[in-house]
Amino acid sequence: MRKRNTELLKEVIGQVLRENKLEKPLLEKRIIDAWPKVLGTNISKYTTDLSIRNKVLYVSLSSSVLRHDLFLSKEKILQSLNQSVGTEVIRDIVFR
């Protein structure tokens, strides 16, 4: 016998995250975790700090040449990171 008021676990978890305002921090953490996967381990070696504020990803790099190369590919990186999470979490990237 099947109950009538059944919900998918995914929906319940999503609802709990939204009610407790934990959905945004979780998505931001996923973006930061996706950085080495999207850009590769070689670029991650030169990345010293990642943070997100007001839908802007701030990336500190130890190489000025790499900073310039990433700046030229900023839109593609932005799309790839958001796509890896499945929704738009960041709107801009600032390389420092």
C-alpha positions as CSV (number, residue, x, y, z in Angstrom):
1,M,0.0,0.0,0.0
2,R,1.4,3.4,-1.0
3,K,0.9,6.6,1.0
4,R,-0.7,9.5,-0.7
5,N,1.5,12.3,0.9
6,T,4.9,11.1,-0.3
7,E,7.6,13.4,-1.4
8,L,11.0,12.8,-3.0
9,L,13.9,13.0,-0.6
10,K,15.6,15.5,-3.0
11,E,12.7,17.9,-2.7
12,V,12.5,17.6,1.1
13,I,16.2,18.3,1.5
14,G,16.0,21.3,-0.9
15,Q,13.1,22.7,1.1
16,V,15.0,22.3,4.4
17,L,18.0,24.0,2.9
18,R,15.9,27.0,1.6
19,E,14.0,27.4,4.9
20,N,17.3,27.5,6.9
21,K,19.0,29.7,4.3
22,L,21.7,27.1,3.6
23,E,21.2,26.7,-0.1
24,K,23.3,29.7,-1.2
25,P,26.4,28.8,1.0
26,L,26.2,25.2,-0.2
27,L,26.2,26.3,-3.8
28,E,29.1,28.7,-3.2
29,K,31.1,25.9,-1.6
30,R,30.3,23.7,-4.6
31,I,31.7,26.4,-7.0
32,I,34.9,26.7,-5.0
33,D,35.2,22.9,-5.0
34,A,34.7,22.8,-8.7
35,W,37.6,25.2,-9.4
36,P,40.3,22.5,-9.6
37,K,38.0,20.2,-11.6
38,V,37.1,22.8,-14.2
39,L,40.5,24.4,-14.5
40,G,42.8,21.5,-13.7
41,T,45.5,20.8,-11.1
42,N,48.2,22.9,-12.9
43,I,46.3,26.1,-12.6
44,S,45.1,25.2,-9.1
45,K,48.8,25.2,-8.0
46,Y,48.9,28.9,-8.7
47,T,45.6,29.7,-6.9
48,T,46.2,30.9,-3.4
49,D,42.7,31.9,-2.3
50,L,39.1,31.6,-3.5
51,S,36.1,33.5,-2.0
52,I,32.6,34.5,-3.1
53,R,30.9,37.7,-2.2
54,N,27.7,39.2,-3.8
55,K,27.8,36.6,-6.6
56,V,31.4,37.6,-7.5
57,L,34.2,34.9,-7.3
58,Y,37.5,36.4,-6.1
59,V,40.6,34.4,-7.1
60,S,44.1,35.2,-5.9
61,L,46.8,34.0,-8.1
62,S,50.6,33.8,-7.6
63,S,51.4,34.3,-11.4
64,S,50.7,37.5,-13.2
65,V,51.0,35.8,-16.6
66,L,48.4,33.2,-15.6
67,R,46.2,36.0,-14.2
68,H,46.2,37.7,-17.7
69,D,45.4,34.4,-19.5
70,L,42.5,33.6,-17.2
71,F,41.2,37.1,-17.6
72,L,41.0,36.6,-21.3
73,S,39.0,33.3,-20.7
74,K,36.8,34.7,-17.9
75,E,33.4,34.2,-19.6
76,K,34.2,30.6,-20.5
77,I,35.4,29.9,-17.0
78,L,32.3,31.5,-15.5
79,Q,30.0,29.4,-17.7
80,S,31.9,26.2,-16.9
81,L,31.8,26.8,-13.1
82,N,28.1,27.6,-13.1
83,Q,27.3,24.7,-15.3
84,S,29.2,22.3,-13.0
85,V,26.9,23.3,-10.2
86,G,23.8,23.4,-12.3
87,T,22.6,26.9,-11.6
88,E,23.9,30.5,-11.8
89,V,25.8,31.1,-8.5
90,I,28.4,33.6,-9.7
91,R,28.0,36.4,-12.2
92,D,31.6,37.7,-12.4
93,I,35.2,36.7,-11.6
94,V,37.9,39.0,-10.3
95,F,41.4,37.8,-10.6
96,R,43.9,39.3,-8.1
